[in-house]
């Protein structure tokens, strides 16, 4: 008499459980750890930029569902070269439109109001404001990594 008659079936499930555990522990909803200081209020960011003589970069993103937003985050925003440039030259704002990350009604309203004001029709959309708060560029994902993106942003300023 076998002590565990369904042992064969359990052995078949072990790899599936291991795969599920690895999948969910590696899942981060499209967000990567960053050293960047992303703000959520454009008006405060513009005031800070004027004080510090910096430009403002606004990232309209769908952080947990938008493939191109995740690529921009992984290839640019999470790279040391961009982080170094941003620290010295930019005030960063992230306006997120997630599908599964909870947000307050106030945050949703604020983000939607700015999206309408600036005619945002897709994600990611990046707005660049100069050190006086004037909109100078509307752009998005660009291939080529952090170095190329820094040059792209600098071309507007």
N, CA, C and O atoms as a GROMACS GRO file, in nm:
protein
  628
    1UNK      N    1   0.084  -0.119   0.000
    1UNK     CA    2   0.000   0.000   0.000
    1UNK      C    3   0.088   0.125   0.000
    1UNK      O    4   0.179   0.138   0.082
    2UNK      N    5   0.060   0.216  -0.093
    2UNK     CA    6   0.137   0.340  -0.102
    2UNK      C    7   0.085   0.439   0.001
    2UNK      O    8  -0.035   0.452   0.023
    3UNK      N    9   0.179   0.508   0.062
    3UNK     CA   10   0.142   0.609   0.159
    3UNK      C   11   0.081   0.732   0.090
    3UNK      O   12  -0.013   0.792   0.140
    4UNK      N   13   0.136   0.769  -0.027
    4UNK     CA   14   0.086   0.882  -0.105
    4UNK      C   15   0.052   0.833  -0.245
    4UNK      O   16   0.137   0.839  -0.334
    5UNK      N   17  -0.069   0.786  -0.267
    5UNK     CA   18  -0.103   0.726  -0.396
    5UNK      C   19  -0.101   0.826  -0.512
    5UNK      O   20  -0.089   0.783  -0.627
    6UNK      N   21  -0.113   0.952  -0.487
    6UNK     CA   22  -0.116   1.050  -0.597
    6UNK      C   23   0.016   1.125  -0.608
    6UNK      O   24   0.021   1.237  -0.659
    7UNK      N   25   0.123   1.064  -0.560
    7UNK     CA   26   0.254   1.128  -0.562
    7UNK      C   27   0.298   1.165  -0.703
    7UNK      O   28   0.360   1.269  -0.723
    8UNK      N   29   0.265   1.080  -0.801
    8UNK     CA   30   0.302   1.111  -0.940
    8UNK      C   31   0.238   1.241  -0.986
    8UNK      O   32   0.302   1.323  -1.052
    9UNK      N   33   0.113   1.261  -0.950
    9UNK     CA   34   0.044   1.384  -0.990
    9UNK      C   35   0.106   1.505  -0.923
    9UNK      O   36   0.117   1.611  -0.985
   10UNK      N   37   0.146   1.491  -0.798
   10UNK     CA   38   0.210   1.601  -0.726
   10UNK      C   39   0.342   1.638  -0.791
   10UNK      O   40   0.375   1.756  -0.804
   11UNK      N   41   0.418   1.537  -0.832
   11UNK     CA   42   0.547   1.564  -0.896
   11UNK      C   43   0.531   1.642  -1.027
   11UNK      O   44   0.619   1.719  -1.065
   12UNK      N   45   0.419   1.623  -1.094
   12UNK     CA   46   0.394   1.696  -1.217
   12UNK      C   47   0.361   1.842  -1.187
   12UNK      O   48   0.387   1.930  -1.269
   13UNK      N   49   0.304   1.869  -1.070
   13UNK     CA   50   0.263   2.005  -1.036
   13UNK      C   51   0.378   2.090  -0.980
   13UNK      O   52   0.372   2.213  -0.986
   14UNK      N   53   0.481   2.026  -0.927
   14UNK     CA   54   0.591   2.101  -0.866
   14UNK      C   55   0.654   2.201  -0.964
   14UNK      O   56   0.670   2.317  -0.927
   15UNK      N   57   0.689   2.162  -1.086
   15UNK     CA   58   0.747   2.260  -1.178
   15UNK      C   59   0.652   2.377  -1.208
   15UNK      O   60   0.695   2.491  -1.226
   16UNK      N   61   0.524   2.348  -1.213
   16UNK     CA   62   0.426   2.455  -1.238
   16UNK      C   63   0.425   2.554  -1.123
   16UNK      O   64   0.423   2.675  -1.145
   17UNK      N   65   0.427   2.503  -1.000
   17UNK     CA   66   0.429   2.592  -0.883
   17UNK      C   67   0.558   2.675  -0.878
   17UNK      O   68   0.554   2.794  -0.846
   18UNK      N   69   0.669   2.612  -0.909
   18UNK     CA   70   0.796   2.685  -0.911
   18UNK      C   71   0.791   2.797  -1.015
   18UNK      O   72   0.834   2.909  -0.987
   19UNK      N   73   0.739   2.767  -1.133
   19UNK     CA   74   0.728   2.867  -1.238
   19UNK      C   75   0.636   2.982  -1.195
   19UNK      O   76   0.668   3.099  -1.219
   20UNK      N   77   0.525   2.950  -1.132
   20UNK     CA   78   0.433   3.054  -1.085
   20UNK      C   79   0.498   3.142  -0.979
   20UNK      O   80   0.483   3.264  -0.981
   21UNK      N   81   0.570   3.080  -0.888
   21UNK     CA   82   0.636   3.157  -0.782
   21UNK      C   83   0.740   3.251  -0.843
   21UNK      O   84   0.747   3.368  -0.806
   22UNK      N   85   0.820   3.201  -0.936
   22UNK     CA   86   0.921   3.285  -1.001
   22UNK      C   87   0.856   3.398  -1.081
   22UNK      O   88   0.905   3.511  -1.083
   23UNK      N   89   0.746   3.366  -1.146
   23UNK     CA   90   0.677   3.468  -1.225
   23UNK      C   91   0.625   3.580  -1.137
   23UNK      O   92   0.645   3.698  -1.168
   24UNK      N   93   0.559   3.545  -1.028
   24UNK     CA   94   0.497   3.648  -0.945
   24UNK      C   95   0.597   3.722  -0.857
   24UNK      O   96   0.576   3.838  -0.826
   25UNK      N   97   0.704   3.658  -0.818
   25UNK     CA   98   0.804   3.731  -0.739
   25UNK      C   99   0.886   3.823  -0.829
   25UNK      O  100   0.944   3.921  -0.780
   26UNK      N  101   0.892   3.794  -0.957
   26UNK     CA  102   0.963   3.881  -1.050
   26UNK      C  103   0.874   3.987  -1.112
   26UNK      O  104   0.923   4.076  -1.182
   27UNK      N  105   0.746   3.978  -1.088
   27UNK     CA  106   0.651   4.073  -1.147
   27UNK      C  107   0.651   4.202  -1.068
   27UNK      O  108   0.640   4.200  -0.945
   28UNK      N  109   0.663   4.315  -1.138
   28UNK     CA  110   0.666   4.443  -1.067
   28UNK      C  111   0.570   4.545  -1.125
   28UNK      O  112   0.588   4.665  -1.106
   29UNK      N  113   0.469   4.498  -1.195
   29UNK     CA  114   0.369   4.589  -1.252
   29UNK      C  115   0.429   4.695  -1.341
   29UNK      O  116   0.376   4.806  -1.350
   30UNK      N  117   0.539   4.663  -1.408
   30UNK     CA  118   0.596   4.757  -1.502
   30UNK      C  119   0.677   4.869  -1.439
   30UNK      O  120   0.719   4.962  -1.507
   31UNK      N  121   0.698   4.861  -1.311
   31UNK     CA  122   0.774   4.964  -1.245
   31UNK      C  123   0.909   4.908  -1.203
   31UNK      O  124   0.917   4.796  -1.152
   32UNK      N  125   1.012   4.985  -1.223
   32UNK     CA  126   1.144   4.942  -1.182
   32UNK      C  127   1.193   5.033  -1.072
   32UNK      O  128   1.156   5.151  -1.066
   33UNK      N  129   1.276   4.978  -0.983
   33UNK     CA  130   1.330   5.065  -0.879
   33UNK      C  131   1.414   5.176  -0.943
   33UNK      O  132   1.493   5.150  -1.033
   34UNK      N  133   1.396   5.295  -0.897
   34UNK     CA  134   1.468   5.409  -0.954
   34UNK      C  135   1.523   5.496  -0.842
   34UNK      O  136   1.473   5.494  -0.730
   35UNK      N  137   1.624   5.572  -0.876
   35UNK     CA  138   1.676   5.671  -0.783
   35UNK      C  139   1.622   5.809  -0.814
   35UNK      O  140   1.661   5.907  -0.750
   36UNK      N  141   1.534   5.817  -0.912
   36UNK     CA  142   1.481   5.946  -0.954
   36UNK      C  143   1.371   5.993  -0.862
   36UNK      O  144   1.297   5.914  -0.804
   37UNK      N  145   1.362   6.125  -0.849
   37UNK     CA  146   1.259   6.185  -0.766
   37UNK      C  147   1.145   6.233  -0.856
   37UNK      O  148   1.148   6.347  -0.904
   38UNK      N  149   1.046   6.147  -0.879
   38UNK     CA  150   0.932   6.182  -0.962
   38UNK      C  151   0.827   6.252  -0.877
   38UNK      O  152   0.783   6.199  -0.776
   39UNK      N  153   0.788   6.370  -0.919
   39UNK     CA  154   0.680   6.442  -0.853
   39UNK      C  155   0.548   6.409  -0.922
   39UNK      O  156   0.547   6.349  -1.030
   40UNK      N  157   0.439   6.450  -0.861
   40UNK     CA  158   0.307   6.423  -0.918
   40UNK      C  159   0.226   6.551  -0.942
   40UNK      O  160   0.110   6.544  -0.980
   41UNK      N  161   0.287   6.667  -0.919
   41UNK     CA  162   0.217   6.793  -0.935
   41UNK      C  163   0.297   6.885  -1.027
   41UNK      O  164   0.408   6.927  -0.994
   42UNK      N  165   0.240   6.915  -1.142
   42UNK     CA  166   0.310   6.994  -1.243
   42UNK      C  167   0.336   7.137  -1.195
   42UNK      O  168   0.446   7.190  -1.216
   43UNK      N  169   0.240   7.199  -1.133
   43UNK     CA  170   0.256   7.338  -1.090
   43UNK      C  171   0.369   7.352  -0.988
   43UNK      O  172   0.448   7.446  -0.995
   44UNK      N  173   0.377   7.259  -0.894
   44UNK     CA  174   0.486   7.261  -0.795
   44UNK      C  175   0.620   7.236  -0.863
   44UNK      O  176   0.721   7.297  -0.826
   45UNK      N  177   0.621   7.148  -0.961
   45UNK     CA  178   0.746   7.118  -1.033
   45UNK      C  179   0.794   7.240  -1.111
   45UNK      O  180   0.914   7.267  -1.115
   46UNK      N  181   0.702   7.312  -1.174
   46UNK     CA  182   0.741   7.432  -1.249
   46UNK      C  183   0.797   7.538  -1.155
   46UNK      O  184   0.896   7.604  -1.187
   47UNK      N  185   0.734   7.555  -1.039
   47UNK     CA  186   0.785   7.651  -0.940
   47UNK      C  187   0.926   7.613  -0.895
   47UNK      O  188   1.013   7.699  -0.884
   48UNK      N  189   0.948   7.485  -0.871
   48UNK     CA  190   1.081   7.437  -0.831
   48UNK      C  191   1.181   7.458  -0.943
   48UNK      O  192   1.294   7.500  -0.919
   49UNK      N  193   1.141   7.430  -1.066
   49UNK     CA  194   1.230   7.445  -1.182
   49UNK      C  195   1.274   7.590  -1.199
   49UNK      O  196   1.390   7.617  -1.229
   50UNK      N  197   1.182   7.684  -1.181
   50UNK     CA  198   1.217   7.825  -1.191
   50UNK      C  199   1.318   7.863  -1.084
   50UNK      O  200   1.413   7.937  -1.111
   51UNK      N  201   1.297   7.813  -0.963
   51UNK     CA  202   1.387   7.843  -0.852
   51UNK      C  203   1.527   7.784  -0.875
   51UNK      O  204   1.628   7.847  -0.843
   52UNK      N  205   1.531   7.662  -0.931
   52UNK     CA  206   1.658   7.590  -0.948
   52UNK      C  207   1.717   7.605  -1.088
   52UNK      O  208   1.821   7.546  -1.118
   53UNK      N  209   1.652   7.684  -1.175
   53UNK     CA  210   1.695   7.703  -1.312
   53UNK      C  211   1.711   7.569  -1.386
   53UNK      O  212   1.815   7.540  -1.445
   54UNK      N  213   1.605   7.489  -1.380
   54UNK     CA  214   1.602   7.359  -1.446
   54UNK      C  215   1.482   7.352  -1.539
   54UNK      O  216   1.389   7.432  -1.528
   55UNK      N  217   1.485   7.257  -1.631
   55UNK     CA  218   1.370   7.228  -1.715
   55UNK      C  219   1.280   7.128  -1.643
   55UNK      O  220   1.320   7.068  -1.543
   56UNK      N  221   1.159   7.111  -1.695
   56UNK     CA  222   1.065   7.014  -1.639
   56UNK      C  223   1.034   6.909  -1.745
   56UNK      O  224   1.003   6.943  -1.860
   57UNK      N  225   1.044   6.783  -1.708
   57UNK     CA  226   1.006   6.672  -1.795
   57UNK      C  227   0.884   6.606  -1.733
   57UNK      O  228   0.889   6.562  -1.618
   58UNK      N  229   0.775   6.600  -1.809
   58UNK     CA  230   0.651   6.538  -1.761
   58UNK      C  231   0.629   6.409  -1.838
   58UNK      O  232   0.625   6.408  -1.961
   59UNK      N  233   0.613   6.301  -1.764
   59UNK     CA  234   0.593   6.169  -1.822
   59UNK      C  235   0.448   6.126  -1.802
   59UNK      O  236   0.408   6.091  -1.690
   60UNK      N  237   0.369   6.129  -1.909
   60UNK     CA  238   0.233   6.074  -1.906
   60UNK      C  239   0.247   5.926  -1.938
   60UNK      O  240   0.287   5.891  -2.049
   61UNK      N  241   0.215   5.839  -1.843
   61UNK     CA  242   0.245   5.698  -1.857
   61UNK      C  243   0.130   5.608  -1.812
   61UNK      O  244   0.046   5.648  -1.731
   62UNK      N  245   0.129   5.490  -1.865
   62UNK     CA  246   0.043   5.382  -1.816
   62UNK      C  247   0.138   5.277  -1.760
   62UNK      O  248   0.167   5.177  -1.826
   63UNK      N  249   0.186   5.301  -1.640
   63UNK     CA  250   0.301   5.227  -1.585
   63UNK      C  251   0.280   5.077  -1.573
   63UNK      O  252   0.377   5.000  -1.578
   64UNK      N  253   0.156   5.033  -1.557
   64UNK     CA  254   0.136   4.890  -1.534
   64UNK      C  255   0.077   4.816  -1.654
   64UNK      O  256   0.044   4.698  -1.642
   65UNK      N  257   0.062   4.883  -1.768
   65UNK     CA  258   0.005   4.815  -1.883
   65UNK      C  259   0.064   4.856  -2.017
   65UNK      O  260   0.055   4.781  -2.114
   66UNK      N  261   0.124   4.973  -2.025
   66UNK     CA  262   0.172   5.027  -2.152
   66UNK      C  263   0.313   4.974  -2.184
   66UNK      O  264   0.410   5.005  -2.114
   67UNK      N  265   0.322   4.894  -2.290
   67UNK     CA  266   0.449   4.832  -2.328
   67UNK      C  267   0.558   4.937  -2.356
   67UNK      O  268   0.671   4.921  -2.311
   68UNK      N  269   0.524   5.043  -2.429
   68UNK     CA  270   0.623   5.144  -2.466
   68UNK      C  271   0.664   5.226  -2.344
   68UNK      O  272   0.778   5.273  -2.335
   69UNK      N  273   0.571   5.244  -2.250
   69UNK     CA  274   0.605   5.315  -2.125
   69UNK      C  275   0.707   5.234  -2.046
   69UNK      O  276   0.802   5.289  -1.991
   70UNK      N  277   0.686   5.103  -2.040
   70UNK     CA  278   0.779   5.016  -1.968
   70UNK      C  279   0.916   5.015  -2.035
   70UNK      O  280   1.019   5.015  -1.968
   71UNK      N  281   0.917   5.014  -2.170
   71UNK     CA  282   1.044   5.019  -2.242
   71UNK      C  283   1.118   5.150  -2.213
   71UNK      O  284   1.239   5.150  -2.189
   72UNK      N  285   1.045   5.262  -2.215
   72UNK     CA  286   1.106   5.391  -2.186
   72UNK      C  287   1.162   5.392  -2.044
   72UNK      O  288   1.272   5.443  -2.021
   73UNK      N  289   1.088   5.337  -1.952
   73UNK     CA  290   1.135   5.329  -1.814
   73UNK      C  291   1.261   5.243  -1.803
   73UNK      O  292   1.359   5.283  -1.741
   74UNK      N  293   1.257   5.125  -1.864
   74UNK     CA  294   1.370   5.031  -1.855
   74UNK      C  295   1.493   5.080  -1.930
   74UNK      O  296   1.605   5.070  -1.880
   75UNK      N  297   1.472   5.132  -2.050
   75UNK     CA  298   1.585   5.169  -2.137
   75UNK      C  299   1.640   5.308  -2.108
   75UNK      O  300   1.755   5.338  -2.141
   76UNK      N  301   1.561   5.394  -2.046
   76UNK     CA  302   1.604   5.532  -2.027
   76UNK      C  303   1.600   5.574  -1.880
   76UNK      O  304   1.704   5.599  -1.820
   77UNK      N  305   1.480   5.581  -1.823
   77UNK     CA  306   1.464   5.642  -1.691
   77UNK      C  307   1.537   5.566  -1.580
   77UNK      O  308   1.574   5.626  -1.479
   78UNK      N  309   1.557   5.437  -1.596
   78UNK     CA  310   1.624   5.360  -1.491
   78UNK      C  311   1.776   5.349  -1.512
   78UNK      O  312   1.844   5.279  -1.437
   79UNK      N  313   1.828   5.417  -1.615
   79UNK     CA  314   1.971   5.409  -1.646
   79UNK      C  315   2.048   5.523  -1.579
   79UNK      O  316   1.998   5.635  -1.566
   80UNK      N  317   2.170   5.493  -1.536
   80UNK     CA  318   2.254   5.590  -1.466
   80UNK      C  319   2.275   5.718  -1.547
   80UNK      O  320   2.272   5.828  -1.491
   81UNK      N  321   2.296   5.706  -1.676
   81UNK     CA  322   2.322   5.824  -1.758
   81UNK      C  323   2.205   5.922  -1.753
   81UNK      O  324   2.225   6.043  -1.740
   82UNK      N  325   2.083   5.871  -1.763
   82UNK     CA  326   1.967   5.959  -1.755
   82UNK      C  327   1.952   6.013  -1.613
   82UNK      O  328   1.924   6.132  -1.595
   83UNK      N  329   1.969   5.928  -1.514
   83UNK     CA  330   1.956   5.972  -1.375
   83UNK      C  331   2.054   6.085  -1.344
   83UNK      O  332   2.016   6.182  -1.278
   84UNK      N  333   2.178   6.074  -1.390
   84UNK     CA  334   2.277   6.179  -1.367
   84UNK      C  335   2.237   6.309  -1.436
   84UNK      O  336   2.249   6.417  -1.377
   85UNK      N  337   2.190   6.299  -1.560
   85UNK     CA  338   2.147   6.418  -1.632
   85UNK      C  339   2.026   6.482  -1.563
   85UNK      O  340   2.022   6.603  -1.542
   86UNK      N  341   1.929   6.400  -1.528
   86UNK     CA  342   1.805   6.451  -1.468
   86UNK      C  343   1.833   6.519  -1.334
   86UNK      O  344   1.774   6.624  -1.304
   87UNK      N  345   1.919   6.462  -1.256
   87UNK     CA  346   1.949   6.519  -1.123
   87UNK      C  347   2.002   6.662  -1.135
   87UNK      O  348   1.970   6.748  -1.052
   88UNK      N  349   2.081   6.687  -1.237
   88UNK     CA  350   2.143   6.819  -1.253
   88UNK      C  351   2.059   6.917  -1.334
   88UNK      O  352   2.074   7.039  -1.319
   89UNK      N  353   1.970   6.866  -1.420
   89UNK     CA  354   1.906   6.952  -1.519
   89UNK      C  355   1.754   6.952  -1.524
   89UNK      O  356   1.695   7.039  -1.588
   90UNK      N  357   1.690   6.856  -1.460
   90UNK     CA  358   1.546   6.840  -1.476
   90UNK      C  359   1.472   6.830  -1.343
   90UNK      O  360   1.526   6.782  -1.244
   91UNK      N  361   1.349   6.876  -1.344
   91UNK     CA  362   1.253   6.842  -1.240
   91UNK      C  363   1.156   6.746  -1.309
   91UNK      O  364   1.101   6.779  -1.414
   92UNK      N  365   1.136   6.631  -1.250
   92UNK     CA  366   1.059   6.524  -1.314
   92UNK      C  367   0.918   6.514  -1.256
   92UNK      O  368   0.898   6.524  -1.135
   93UNK      N  369   0.823   6.492  -1.346
   93UNK     CA  370   0.684   6.472  -1.304
   93UNK      C  371   0.632   6.347  -1.374
   93UNK      O  372   0.648   6.331  -1.495
   94UNK      N  373   0.570   6.258  -1.296
   94UNK     CA  374   0.507   6.139  -1.354
   94UNK      C  375   0.357   6.148  -1.329
   94UNK      O  376   0.311   6.156  -1.215
   95UNK      N  377   0.283   6.148  -1.438
   95UNK     CA  378   0.137   6.147  -1.431
   95UNK      C  379   0.093   6.011  -1.485
   95UNK      O  380   0.098   5.985  -1.605
   96UNK      N  381   0.050   5.925  -1.394
   96UNK     CA  382   0.026   5.785  -1.426
   96UNK      C  383  -0.123   5.759  -1.450
   96UNK      O  384  -0.210   5.816  -1.385
   97UNK      N  385  -0.148   5.670  -1.545
   97UNK     CA  386  -0.283   5.627  -1.581
   97UNK      C  387  -0.287   5.474  -1.575
   97UNK      O  388  -0.305   5.408  -1.677
   98UNK      N  389  -0.271   5.418  -1.454
   98UNK     CA  390  -0.262   5.273  -1.442
   98UNK      C  391  -0.398   5.206  -1.454
   98UNK      O  392  -0.503   5.269  -1.442
   99UNK      N  393  -0.393   5.077  -1.480
   99UNK     CA  394  -0.517   4.999  -1.485
   99UNK      C  395  -0.538   4.918  -1.357
   99UNK      O  396  -0.652   4.892  -1.318
  100UNK      N  397  -0.429   4.879  -1.290
  100UNK     CA  398  -0.447   4.795  -1.172
  100UNK      C  399  -0.383   4.852  -1.046
  100UNK      O  400  -0.391   4.790  -0.940
  101UNK      N  401  -0.322   4.967  -1.055
  101UNK     CA  402  -0.265   5.032  -0.938
  101UNK      C  403  -0.368   5.133  -0.887
  101UNK      O  404  -0.408   5.223  -0.961
  102UNK      N  405  -0.410   5.120  -0.762
  102UNK     CA  406  -0.512   5.212  -0.711
  102UNK      C  407  -0.462   5.358  -0.706
  102UNK      O  408  -0.346   5.384  -0.676
  103UNK      N  409  -0.553   5.449  -0.736
  103UNK     CA  410  -0.526   5.593  -0.726
  103UNK      C  411  -0.647   5.660  -0.662
  103UNK      O  412  -0.760   5.613  -0.675
  104UNK      N  413  -0.620   5.769  -0.594
  104UNK     CA  414  -0.731   5.844  -0.534
  104UNK      C  415  -0.811   5.911  -0.646
  104UNK      O  416  -0.758   5.937  -0.754
  105UNK      N  417  -0.938   5.940  -0.620
  105UNK     CA  418  -1.018   6.014  -0.719
  105UNK      C  419  -0.956   6.149  -0.754
  105UNK      O  420  -0.965   6.194  -0.868
  106UNK      N  421  -0.892   6.214  -0.657
  106UNK     CA  422  -0.828   6.343  -0.680
  106UNK      C  423  -0.712   6.330  -0.778
  106UNK      O  424  -0.695   6.413  -0.868
  107UNK      N  425  -0.632   6.226  -0.760
  107UNK     CA  426  -0.518   6.203  -0.851
  107UNK      C  427  -0.568   6.174  -0.991
  107UNK      O  428  -0.513   6.228  -1.088
  108UNK      N  429  -0.670   6.090  -1.004
  108UNK     CA  430  -0.725   6.060  -1.136
  108UNK      C  431  -0.777   6.187  -1.204
  108UNK      O  432  -0.753   6.208  -1.323
  109UNK      N  433  -0.848   6.268  -1.130
  109UNK     CA  434  -0.903   6.392  -1.185
  109UNK      C  435  -0.791   6.487  -1.228
  109UNK      O  436  -0.796   6.544  -1.338
  110UNK      N  437  -0.691   6.503  -1.142
  110UNK     CA  438  -0.578   6.591  -1.173
  110UNK      C  439  -0.506   6.544  -1.300
  110UNK      O  440  -0.481   6.623  -1.390
  111UNK      N  441  -0.474   6.416  -1.306
  111UNK     CA  442  -0.402   6.361  -1.421
  111UNK      C  443  -0.484   6.374  -1.549
  111UNK      O  444  -0.431   6.410  -1.654
  112UNK      N  445  -0.614   6.344  -1.540
  112UNK     CA  446  -0.701   6.356  -1.658
  112UNK      C  447  -0.715   6.501  -1.705
  112UNK      O  448  -0.719   6.528  -1.825
  113UNK      N  449  -0.722   6.594  -1.610
  113UNK     CA  450  -0.732   6.736  -1.644
  113UNK      C  451  -0.609   6.781  -1.723
  113UNK      O  452  -0.621   6.852  -1.823
  114UNK      N  453  -0.490   6.740  -1.676
  114UNK     CA  454  -0.368   6.777  -1.748
  114UNK      C  455  -0.358   6.707  -1.883
  114UNK      O  456  -0.310   6.766  -1.980
  115UNK      N  457  -0.402   6.583  -1.889
  115UNK     CA  458  -0.400   6.511  -2.017
  115UNK      C  459  -0.489   6.582  -2.119
  115UNK      O  460  -0.452   6.594  -2.236
  116UNK      N  461  -0.604   6.630  -2.075
  116UNK     CA  462  -0.693   6.704  -2.166
  116UNK      C  463  -0.632   6.839  -2.204
  116UNK      O  464  -0.635   6.878  -2.321
  117UNK      N  465  -0.576   6.909  -2.106
  117UNK     CA  466  -0.517   7.041  -2.132
  117UNK      C  467  -0.408   7.034  -2.238
  117UNK      O  468  -0.397   7.123  -2.323
  118UNK      N  469  -0.326   6.928  -2.233
  118UNK     CA  470  -0.212   6.917  -2.324
  118UNK      C  471  -0.238   6.823  -2.442
  118UNK      O  472  -0.146   6.790  -2.517
  119UNK      N  473  -0.362   6.780  -2.458
  119UNK     CA  474  -0.398   6.700  -2.575
  119UNK      C  475  -0.330   6.565  -2.581
  119UNK      O  476  -0.292   6.519  -2.689
  120UNK      N  477  -0.314   6.501  -2.467
  120UNK     CA  478  -0.248   6.371  -2.463
  120UNK      C  479  -0.341   6.265  -2.523
  120UNK      O  480  -0.453   6.248  -2.477
  121UNK      N  481  -0.292   6.196  -2.625
  121UNK     CA  482  -0.375   6.097  -2.693
  121UNK      C  483  -0.318   5.957  -2.686
  121UNK      O  484  -0.384   5.862  -2.725
  122UNK      N  485  -0.196   5.942  -2.638
  122UNK     CA  486  -0.133   5.811  -2.628
  122UNK      C  487  -0.023   5.812  -2.525
  122UNK      O  488   0.018   5.917  -2.477
  123UNK      N  489   0.023   5.693  -2.494
  123UNK     CA  490   0.126   5.678  -2.391
  123UNK      C  491   0.245   5.601  -2.448
  123UNK      O  492   0.225   5.512  -2.531
  124UNK      N  493   0.365   5.632  -2.407
  124UNK     CA  494   0.400   5.746  -2.322
  124UNK      C  495   0.403   5.875  -2.404
  124UNK      O  496   0.440   5.876  -2.521
  125UNK      N  497   0.363   5.981  -2.340
  125UNK     CA  498   0.382   6.115  -2.396
  125UNK      C  499   0.469   6.192  -2.298
  125UNK      O  500   0.442   6.194  -2.177
  126UNK      N  501   0.571   6.254  -2.350
  126UNK     CA  502   0.664   6.332  -2.268
  126UNK      C  503   0.650   6.479  -2.308
  126UNK      O  504   0.661   6.514  -2.426
  127UNK      N  505   0.627   6.563  -2.208
  127UNK     CA  506   0.628   6.707  -2.230
  127UNK      C  507   0.754   6.764  -2.168
  127UNK      O  508   0.796   6.720  -2.061
  128UNK      N  509   0.814   6.861  -2.235
  128UNK     CA  510   0.932   6.928  -2.183
  128UNK      C  511   0.900   7.077  -2.172
  128UNK      O  512   0.858   7.140  -2.269
  129UNK      N  513   0.920   7.131  -2.053
  129UNK     CA  514   0.901   7.273  -2.027
  129UNK      C  515   1.037   7.335  -1.997
  129UNK      O  516   1.121   7.271  -1.934
  130UNK      N  517   1.059   7.458  -2.042
  130UNK     CA  518   1.186   7.523  -2.012
  130UNK      C  519   1.187   7.573  -1.867
  130UNK      O  520   1.092   7.550  -1.793
  131UNK      N  521   1.294   7.640  -1.828
  131UNK     CA  522   1.310   7.683  -1.688
  131UNK      C  523   1.216   7.798  -1.650
  131UNK      O  524   1.216   7.843  -1.536
  132UNK      N  525   1.137   7.846  -1.746
  132UNK     CA  526   1.037   7.948  -1.717
  132UNK      C  527   0.895   7.891  -1.721
  132UNK      O  528   0.797   7.964  -1.705
  133UNK      N  529   0.885   7.760  -1.742
  133UNK     CA  530   0.754   7.696  -1.742
  133UNK      C  531   0.683   7.699  -1.876
  133UNK      O  532   0.563   7.672  -1.882
  134UNK      N  533   0.755   7.731  -1.984
  134UNK     CA  534   0.696   7.733  -2.118
  134UNK      C  535   0.713   7.596  -2.184
  134UNK      O  536   0.822   7.540  -2.184
  135UNK      N  537   0.605   7.544  -2.240
  135UNK     CA  538   0.611   7.415  -2.310
  135UNK      C  539   0.698   7.432  -2.434
  135UNK      O  540   0.671   7.518  -2.518
  136UNK      N  541   0.802   7.348  -2.446
  136UNK     CA  542   0.891   7.357  -2.561
  136UNK      C  543   0.890   7.231  -2.648
  136UNK      O  544   0.937   7.233  -2.761
  137UNK      N  545   0.836   7.119  -2.594
  137UNK     CA  546   0.836   6.997  -2.673
  137UNK      C  547   0.733   6.898  -2.623
  137UNK      O  548   0.701   6.891  -2.504
  138UNK      N  549   0.683   6.821  -2.719
  138UNK     CA  550   0.594   6.708  -2.691
  138UNK      C  551   0.652   6.591  -2.768
  138UNK      O  552   0.663   6.595  -2.890
  139UNK      N  553   0.690   6.487  -2.697
  139UNK     CA  554   0.758   6.375  -2.760
  139UNK      C  555   0.713   6.245  -2.692
  139UNK      O  556   0.611   6.243  -2.622
  140UNK      N  557   0.786   6.140  -2.713
  140UNK     CA  558   0.751   6.010  -2.655
  140UNK      C  559   0.872   5.919  -2.650
  140UNK      O  560   0.985   5.964  -2.631
  141UNK      N  561   0.846   5.792  -2.667
  141UNK     CA  562   0.954   5.693  -2.667
  141UNK      C  563   1.045   5.718  -2.787
  141UNK      O  564   0.998   5.747  -2.897
  142UNK      N  565   1.175   5.706  -2.765
  142UNK     CA  566   1.274   5.714  -2.871
  142UNK      C  567   1.369   5.595  -2.853
  142UNK      O  568   1.418   5.573  -2.742
  143UNK      N  569   1.396   5.518  -2.958
  143UNK     CA  570   1.493   5.409  -2.944
  143UNK      C  571   1.634   5.464  -2.927
  143UNK      O  572   1.661   5.579  -2.963
  144UNK      N  573   1.722   5.383  -2.874
  144UNK     CA  574   1.862   5.423  -2.865
  144UNK      C  575   1.914   5.438  -2.724
  144UNK      O  576   2.031   5.470  -2.705
  145UNK      N  577   1.830   5.415  -2.625
  145UNK     CA  578   1.878   5.415  -2.487
  145UNK      C  579   1.890   5.553  -2.425
  145UNK      O  580   1.847   5.653  -2.482
  146UNK      N  581   1.952   5.555  -2.308
  146UNK     CA  582   1.959   5.676  -2.225
  146UNK      C  583   2.039   5.787  -2.292
  146UNK      O  584   1.998   5.903  -2.288
  147UNK      N  585   2.152   5.754  -2.350
  147UNK     CA  586   2.237   5.856  -2.413
  147UNK      C  587   2.161   5.928  -2.523
  147UNK      O  588   2.161   6.051  -2.529
  148UNK      N  589   2.096   5.852  -2.609
  148UNK     CA  590   2.018   5.912  -2.717
  148UNK      C  591   1.903   5.996  -2.661
  148UNK      O  592   1.874   6.103  -2.714
  149UNK      N  593   1.840   5.949  -2.555
  149UNK     CA  594   1.726   6.023  -2.500
  149UNK      C  595   1.770   6.154  -2.435
  149UNK      O  596   1.702   6.256  -2.448
  150UNK      N  597   1.883   6.152  -2.367
  150UNK     CA  598   1.936   6.275  -2.310
  150UNK      C  599   1.962   6.376  -2.422
  150UNK      O  600   1.926   6.493  -2.409
  151UNK      N  601   2.025   6.332  -2.531
  151UNK     CA  602   2.050   6.422  -2.644
  151UNK      C  603   1.918   6.472  -2.703
  151UNK      O  604   1.908   6.589  -2.742
  152UNK      N  605   1.820   6.386  -2.710
  152UNK     CA  606   1.688   6.422  -2.762
  152UNK      C  607   1.626   6.534  -2.677
  152UNK      O  608   1.577   6.633  -2.731
  153UNK      N  609   1.629   6.518  -2.545
  153UNK     CA  610   1.574   6.619  -2.454
  153UNK      C  611   1.655   6.750  -2.465
  153UNK      O  612   1.597   6.859  -2.470
  154UNK      N  613   1.786   6.738  -2.469
  154UNK     CA  614   1.871   6.857  -2.477
  154UNK      C  615   1.845   6.936  -2.606
  154UNK      O  616   1.861   7.058  -2.609
  155UNK      N  617   1.805   6.869  -2.712
  155UNK     CA  618   1.781   6.938  -2.838
  155UNK      C  619   1.664   7.037  -2.829
  155UNK      O  620   1.651   7.125  -2.914
  156UNK      N  621   1.579   7.024  -2.729
  156UNK     CA  622   1.465   7.114  -2.712
  156UNK      C  623   1.496   7.233  -2.624
  156UNK      O  624   1.421   7.331  -2.622
  157UNK      N  625   1.608   7.226  -2.551
  157UNK     CA  626   1.636   7.329  -2.450
  157UNK      C  627   1.746   7.425  -2.493
  157UNK      O  628   1.781   7.517  -2.418
   0.00000   0.00000   0.00000
